[in-house]
């Protein structure tokens, strides 16, 4: 069965793409193995220079790639172009820093000489999601390839055009053939690559269910794995916060990409003394959002990427309503067009509700009033996830002290959670294992080899 790319706004078919047979998958693995020795033998500097060229391609074609992203998964064009430009920034970053990150590390011991050298692992499989169809791939693949590995990409089934275009970008930037290959396959074929021990490591960004399956399969073969899974990030408003800025950024953090982000603000915890004031400002800001055609420059929020997501969001919202929550409607979606779900704020929320317990992957903003900082910390940590968190206060020392109590891989103070090539990114608990970006992302799929030399 071919993969179908459907425009989630117009519901028009962007195209159908034949999937690879298992024999073609095996051939791709063989090509990757053949490409690996020469690629890994290059110096880090030589490999890094390739990604400086990739950055140039991305910037030159940023608007074309942005339009393609918007047509394939519904993100507003401004956000799509910004995503492509962020990928270019990442490529520049590793082009400038990869050599420094992988420099041998001298360690003083009783030996004549001791050091750690970083060697690539081989063929790395990336299983990537649709919500940031360029960024998720580049933030995985660029540091992994800069370290000397070769990459096979299994992209989400609803963004085959992005998968194919990314491979073309690397070829246009003159990376050697087969160092990066996109495999148009269903999840079962990717799982089989792991099950049959055909790859040397796996990086997955996706759901908890998918991460559990991949982690289990990789574990059986003792293969390196990085998992970036879901999140239920708390957005915490202390009584001395700048409420205007917190409301403005909070709306962006919750509703960007129609709320379809693992690091979106998913639970708003607000001190009772400022709850009503914050709620009023948040709702006012939410109601300024413009829903519509993602290709129009004035659109703030497009449709959901797939129609089946609407039912899950409706069920989560119905559960909250049945348990006593009140729904505050935001702007209405255009009638008769696309997979829209109108943004809402939810008050009267309790920890027993699904919108508090589960990851809500859409434009629903639960807002809770809390009495004390201790209660806020307890509720923030009362989740199986631990990806990101945001704290709002004018007292920076208080914010930093509170950040140390939050069980998450990333905590922002007076800002929203957003990944940055210069900083490590990843979660704890069921949000995943391992890190991407920074020097940590390069080191994940390397062998930090110890070498000890004694004098002759």
Secondary structure, DSSP 8 states (H G I E B T S, - for coil): --EEEE-TTT--EEEEE----HHHHHHHHHHHHHHHHHHHHS-HHHHHHHHHHHHHHHHHTHHHHHHHHHHHH---HHHHHHHHHHHHHHHHHHHHHHHHHTS-EE---SSSEEEEEEEE-SEEEEE--STTTTHHHHHHHHHHHHTT-EEEEE--TT-HHHHHHHHHHHHHTT--TTSEEE----HHHHHHHHHTT--SEEEEES-HHHHHHHHHHHHHTT-EEEEE----EEEEE-TTS-HHHHHHHHHHHHHGGGG--TTSEEEEEEEHHHHHHHHHHHHHHHTT--BS-TTSTT-SB---SSTHHHHHHHHHHHHHHHTT-EEEE-----TTSSS----EEEES--TTSHHHHS---SSEEEEEEESSHHHHHHHHH-SSEESEEEEE-S-HHHHHHHHTTS-SSEEEESS-----TTS-B--EETTEES-BSHHHHHHTTEEEEEEEE---
